[in-house]
Amino acid sequence: MTTLQDLNAFDPAAFVNALHGIYEHSPWIPERAARSRPFSSLAALKLALQDAVELASEDERLSLLRAHPELAGKAAIAGALTAESTGEQAASGLNLCSPDEYALLQRLNADYNARFGFPFILAVKGPTGKGLTRQAIIATFERRLKNRVDTELAEALRQVQRIAEIRLNALLNVQLAYGAAIMDWAEQLGAISDDEHGLTCAYMTPAHRRTAALLAQWMREAGMQVHVDAVGNVVGRHAAADPQAKALITGSHYDTVRNGGKYDGRLGILLPLALVRALHARGERLPFHLDLIGFAEEEGVRFRSTFLGSSAVAGAFDMALLDRLDTDGVTMRAALKAAGHDPAAIPGIARRREDVLGYVEVHIEQGPVLLERGLPLGVVGAIAGSSRYLVDLGGLASHAGTTPMTMRRDAAAAAAEIVLLVEQRCGREDALVGTVGQLSVPDGSVNVVPGRCRLSLDIRAASDAVRQAAVADVMDGIRAICERRGIDYGVETLLEAAAAPCAPRLMDQLGAALERAGLPRFELLSGAGHDAMALASLTEVAMLFTRCGNGGISHNPLETMTADDADVAAAVLLDFLRSYR
């Protein structure tokens, strides 16, 4: 068995020979990576190999891509694949395709090559290394055929790196200490949904309650002291030897958006859970209580109210929200009682500042920055502030054939102009974004000028001043548009969340843990809101981001990450916990 120490000690020729099967017919990659030895970790070796590809010429990168075989292509049929490719394609059952599947793959291969000039490349062993189904492979093939050429070139190269990562693991007999369990737990939770056609886990629904029960069960099995509090948070404690010790809090939310992904929020619960299970098995205690909290609600799907779980812990839960109605007319108070909770006990959830050391949250990035930089992890510097609104526009419904264009009070036309206003204003500055994610014409008809329109508005920025200035400009613009078009309007505020800078002290400790793992210290902004924002009013906060695949997409069934990234994130967090000061 080859080890990392062996690779560091080999002469250049032996190093290249040892890695000959990692990249298809491309010995120049390990030749160039060898110059960066010695490697302090497997992560450092992976980055050196990746850098060799990134710094190569365009012709060399294209040559690397063209060295890869087609999936279930002529080389596979003829038995001309490398041993590595043969095993990988067989692991996903590509050697067992039906005649129709073979015919479809041949057509897709031809269409792909004609469009991009290189073969379709996919790490068919998938995010976990266990293998994708043929159906998933075909669906990915069809989806990526629609990519732009530059987008697909970058994705193909990333798939090459994922294939290389899996092959390196096999060569060095790497056994992931935490990643496999994290991914398996995420799959199990992902199967519990309010909707049979996708993952939806809204506050206090049957799926939500089942998810909480399973998390509590896993925490108990990991040796934690567990309870579910009055707002639905699942709280587990890995106790310190000293009962009077302070607590370091970690965690994230377990609710989801509609038709969401399996890792948003849940990674931040499952990853520390894997660590606690290992600590408990070793009988290892930390010098502080480690409190893992699965926050019951962050997304605001059911009651249009975000951060319910974390705001309760921070002592900022708004009890007036208990009277808010969902779309079925059920109050939050009634939903909590139906689930066996006592809403009157929610204020008692609040932690005392003097009892808490800090809060650290691990989360998928939900964006493309780490992916495009080829980094598995990054330290968050700040979480963008957010302003969310519902805008209700009232015009005059009238006959589409008899109402002259100049005499219309068209609510939908006003909404369209507002959408473009948001795009124009929020596109003027870096680290500022604006989104109209909901747009509807209630009771609309094909032959009626819209008399009413509703739209959402979400404006975010790292700077509160920048965000507030953009909000003011957009609101002024809405007023001017509506006055000019003769439209009545109302604005309902859904959320006003200030930007939350992360604590430099904790950021520095996370960065040091990254460097000890052989990774660069990289800082980035979070454009998404997180439970850390609510906890920032209670204690110092920090966040560790993990890379997202599929272009960084999130809040979507295509949301993905790898077991390897989960594993290295867990190792970094464990190092952070052990060295916390």
N, C-alpha and C positions, 0 to 999 in steps of 0.2 A: 504494500500500500504506500502510495506517495504521500508525503506530508508537506506542509508549507515550509518547514525547516529544510527538507530535501530540495525544494525548488529554490530556496535562497542559496543553498550550497552548491548546486549543480554548476558546471561550466556552461557558457552560453549555448553551446550546441545541445547539451543534455537537457537544458531548460526548455529549448524549443521543441526537442523531440518529446519531452514529457507532455507538452501541451499541444501536440500535433493534431489531436482530434477535437480541440475546443472550438476552433473556427474552421469552417469548411475550406480546405485547400488554400489556406492563407497563413503560411508560416511567418510572414513578415510582421504579423501582429505580436506574437510572443517575442520575436527578435527585438522589436523596439521596446516592448514592456520590460524586457530583461535589464535594460539600462537603469531602471528605477529601483532595483533591488538594493538592500533587503526589504521585504515587505513585513510590516509589523503585524498584519492581520490579513485574513481572507478578504475583507472589505477593501483593504489597500491594494491587494493584487487585482481585484476586479476593476477598481478605478484605473489602475495603470494600463490594463488591457483596453479598457474603454477609451482612455485618452489616446492610445495608439491609433485607434480607429478615428476618433474625432479630429486628430491632427493630420490624418492622411489626406492625400489629394482626392479630388472628386472621382478621378478615374480609378484610383485604388479602392474607394468605397463601393463604386459600382461593380468593380471586379469581384469584391467580396460578396455582394448580393447575388451576382450572376453565378457564383460558385455553388450556390444552394440549389438543391433539387426541387422540382415541383412536388406539391403534395399529391400523392397517389398518381404521379405522372409516369412517363415512359421509363425513367430510370428505376422507379420502384417496381414496375411490372417486370422489367428485365433483370431485376436483382442487382442493379449496378450502384446502389446507394452505399455510402460509408456505413460502417457498423453503427455509428452513433445515430445517423438518420434512420436507419432501418429500425432500430429499437424504439426511437421516438415515434415514428409513424405507426408502428405496431401497437404501442401503448394506447393510442387513441383509436385503434381499430380501423385504421385506414387500409390495412391489408384485407379487411373483411367487408369492403364496400359492396353493396348490391350493384347490379349492372346499371340501374338508373343513377345511383350515386356516383359511380365511376364516370358515366357520361356527363353528368352535371359538373363534376370536378374538372374534367377535361375541357369543357366549354369555358368554365371560369378561369382556368389556367391560361387558355388562349386569349380570352378577353383581357385578362390582367396584363399579360406580357405585351399585348398590342398597345395597351394604354400607357404602361409605365416603363417598359423596356427591361424589366428584370422579373424574376419569378416571385410569386406570392410567398412571403416568409411569415411563419407563425410558430411561436413556441407551443407546439401542440401538447406538451405536458402541462401547460396552463399555469395559473397562479400558484397552485399548491404542489405542482410536480407530479400529480397523479394522472394527468391526462384529461384532455377535453373530449367531449362526445363528438361524433361525426356531425351531428346536427349543429352543435355550437361552432364547429370549424367552418361549416358551410355558411352559416349565418354571418360569421365574421368576415369570411371571404366576400360575400355579397355586399356587406356594409362598407368594407374598405375599398371596394371597386369604385365607390362614389367619391372617394377623397380627391383632393387636389394633388397634383404631382409632387409638389414640395412637401405637403403634409404626409403623403404616403412614403416618400423616401425616408423621412425622419422616422416614421413608425416602423418601417422595415428594418432600419438600423437598430432601433430599440429592441425589436424582436430577436435580432441576431445576438444582442447582448444578453437577453433573457435566456436564449438557448445556451450561450456560453456559460452563464451562471449555473444552469442546471447541470451541464456537463462537468464543470469544475467541482460541483458538489459531489458528483459521482466519482470523479478521479480521486478526490481527497477524502472520500467516505464521510462527508459532512452530515451530521445528524442534527437537525434543527432542535434546539432545546425548548423553544416556546412557540415558534411560528406555526407548526402543524396544528397544535391544540387551538390556537387563536382562530385559525381559519376554519377549523372544524366546528367550533362553537358558533362562529358567525353564520355558517351554513345552517346549523340547527335553529338558531334564532330567526334566520331569514325565511324559514319554512312556516313561521307563525304569522299569519296575516289576516287583516280584516277583509282582504280582497283576494279571491282565488287566482286572479290574473296578474298579480304583482305583489310587492311587499308594501303594505300600508299598516302602520301600527300607531293609531291615534289614541290620544289620552283617554284612559279609563274604558276603553272598549274591551271586549273579550280577548282579543289578541294581545292587547297591552297587558292585561292582567296575567295571561298565561306566560308572557315574556318575563314579567316581574317575578313570577313564581319560579321559573326555571333559573333565572339569575340568582335568586336567593338560595336555591338548591345547590348550585355550583359553588357559591361562596361558602356554604356550610361544609361541603365536601372538601373545600380547600382549607378547612380549619378555622374559618373566620367566625366571629360573633356577629350575628345577622339579625336585622329587623327591617320591616317595611314601615316607613313613617306615614304620617297623616296625609301627606300630599302624594304619596305613592313612590317616593324615593326608596330604592333598595340599598341599604346601608350595611356594609361589612367592615369589621375591624380586625386587623392583624395587630394584636396587642403587644405593646412593649412590656418589658419585665417590670417597669415601674408603673403602677396604676395611675400615678399622678402626672405622668409624662404628657407633654403636649401632642397634638395630632397634626400630621401632614396629610392633607386631603388630596386624593386623586379621583378621577372618574370622568364621566361624560353622560350623555343622554341616551336612553334606549327607545324613545319614540322615533317615528320616521315621518317624512313627507309622504304624500300619496305616490304610490308606484316608485318608491325610492330605492336606495342601494343598501347593501348589507353591512357597510363598514362605517358610514357616517355616524358618529357618536358612539356606536357600539364598540369600535376598536378601543376607545379610551376606557372601557369597562373590562373588556376581555383580556387586554394585554396586561394590565396590573394584576388581574385575577390569575393569569398564568404564573406571574412572578410570585404571588403570595402562595400559590399551591407548592411551588418549588421551595420557598423559604420555610413553609410549614413542614414539608417532608424532611428538610435538613435540620429542623429544630432551631432555625436561625431567627432571632428577633432583631429588630431595629431599635435604635435608642429613642424612638418616638413611636406613638401609635400611628399606623398607616390606615387611614380610613378611606375605603373605596366606596364611592357613591354612584349608583346608577340613577341619574336624574330622570324623574318620571316624564318630564315634558320640557322641550326646548323649541320645537318647531312651530307651535301655534296653529296646528292644522284644525283641531276640532272647535276650539273656543276663541280662535284669533287672539291668543295671549301667550307670548313666548316666555321662556325661562321660568316656568312655574316652579319646577323642582329646585333649581339653584337659587332663585330669589328667596324661597322659603328658608333655605340654609343660611343665606346672607342676612336674614331678618328684614327683607324688603318685600314680602308677599303682600299684594294688594287684596285685602279681604273683600273688596267690592266686586272683584272678578267672580266671586262665587255665584253671583246672580246672572252672569253672562250665559246666553243661550247658544246651543249648537243649532245646526240646520234643522234638526227634528224638534226643536223647542224644549230640549232638556237642559236644565241649568247645570252648571259645573257642580254646585252644591249637591244636587240630586245624583249626579254621576258618581261623585265621591262616596256618597252614602250607599249607593247601590253596590259599590265595590267593597264595602265594609270599612270605610275610613270615616274618621270624625273630623269634619272641616273645622270645628271650633278649636281643635288641637294644633292647627297649622302654625300659629305663632310660637308654640313651644319648640318647634324644629330649629329655630335660629341658634346658631353657634355664637359663643362669646369670642370676641377678638383675641382676648388674652389666652385662650385655650388652643389657638390654631397657629401653626408655624408658617403655613403657606398652602398654596394650591398649585398642582402641576397637572396638566391635561395633555394626553396624547391624542392626536386627531389626524385623520387623513387631510391632506392639504385642500382638497376640493378645488384644485386648479392645476395649471400646467407647469408652474415654475420649476419645481424640483424635477419633474419628468424631463423637461427640456434641457436642464443642466446635468442630467444623468446622476442625480444625487438621491439616495434613499431617504435622507432625513434633513431637516432644517429646524433652526430655532426661531420661534416667532418673536418679533420685536414689539409688535403692537397689534391690537385687534381693531379694525375699523369701526367707527361709530355708524349708527344706522338710524334713518328716519323712514317710517313706513306709514302710508296713508291709503284710505279708500276714497275715491273721488266719485261723486254721484252727479251726473249731468242730466238736466231736465230741459228738453226742447219741446217741440210740438209734433206729435204724430199726425201725418197728413198723407193724402193720396200721392203715390209716387209718379202717377201719370199726369196729374192735373196741377200739381204745385210747382210753379216756376222755380228755377234754380236760385234766382235772386231773392225769393220770398221764403225760403226754407229756414226753419230753426232745427237743423239736423244735429242731434246729439252725438251721433257716431262720427260725423265729420269733425266736430269739435274734439272728440276723443283722439281721432287720427292726428290732428294738429298738435295736441298735447303730447302724444307719443314722440313725434318728431322734435318737439321742443325739448323734451327730456334728453333725447339722444344728442341733440346739438349742444345743450348747455353742459351736460356731464362729460362730453367728449373733449372739452377745452383744457382740462387739467389732468395731470398724472395723479394716480391714487384716488380718483373720484369716479364713481360709477353710478349710473341711474338705470332703473329697469321698470318697465310696465309689464308685469308678469301675468296679470289677469285683465281681461277685456271682454265685456259682454253687452249684448243688446237685449235686455229682458223683453219677452213677448214680441220679438222682432218678426217681421214678415217680409217676404221678397218684394212685395208691392206697396210697402209703407215706408215713408220717410221716418227714420228712427226718432222716437220721442223721448227715449231715455237710454242712457248708457252708463255703465259702471266700469271703473278701471282702478287697478292698484298702482301704487307708486312706491318705489324703494330706492332711496338715495344713500350711498355709503362713501365714507372717506376716512383716511387715517387721521386727518385733522378735523376736529370739531368745527373750527372756524370755516374751513373750506366747505364742509358739508352744509353748515347752516347758511352760508352765502348762496350755495346752489339751491337749497330748498327755498330761500326767499325769492330768488330769481324765477324759479319754476312756478311758485305760487302767484307771483306778479303776472307771469305769462298766462297762467290759467285764467286769472281774472280778466285780463285784456282779451283773450280769445273768446271767452264767454260773453263779455259785454258786446264785442263786435258782432257775434253771431246770434245774440238774443237768447242765450242759454242760461238757465238758472243752475247754480251748482252748490254742492256742499262737500266739505272735506272732513273725514273722520280720521283722527290720529290713532294708529294702531300701536306704534312703538316709537319711542325716542330713547336711544341708547347711546351714551357717550362713548367715544373711543377709549380703549383700555390699554395703556402701555404696560408691557410686561416688566417685571422687576429686573433691573440690570444684574443684581446679585444672583438671582436664580438663572437668568439667561447665561451668565458666565459659567455657572456650574454645569448647565446642560452642554454648553459649548465645549467645556473641558472634557466631558464624558464622550462627546463625539470624537474629539481628537484622540482620546485614548483608544477608541475603537478603530482608529485608522482612517477616519473620515474628516473632511474639512469642516471647519466651523462656518456655517452659512446661515445668514439671517434673512428672514423675509417677513412681509406683512401678511396678516390674515384679513382678507376682504369679507369673509363670512363671519357671522356672529357666533359666539360660543358661550358655554356656561361660565367660562373664565371671566367673561365680562360682568356677570352678576356677582361672582365671588370677589371681584376686584374691590368692591365696597367693604368687604370683610377682612381681606388679607392680601399679601403679595401673591401674584400669580405668574405662572410661566406656562408655555406651551411648546410641545415638540410635534412637528408635522412629519407625516410620512408621505411618500410619493404615491400618487394615483396614476393608474394606467389609463388606456383608452383616451388619451389626450387630456387627462386630468378631469374628466367629467364626473359629476357627483349629482345627488338628488335624481338619480336615474338608475334603471336596472343595469346599465353598462358600467356603473361604478365598480372599480376593481383595484386590487393591490396584490402583492405577492407574499407568500409565506416567508420568503427570505427577508423582505423589508420589515415584516412584522417581527421577525426574530432579532434582527439587528437593533430595531427600535426597543425591544424588550431588554436586550443586553445593555443598551445605553441608559434606559431608565433605571435598571437595577444598579448600575454603576453610580448613577446620580443619587439614588436613595442611600447606598452604602457610604458614599462620600459626602452626603449632605452636611452642611455646616451653617 
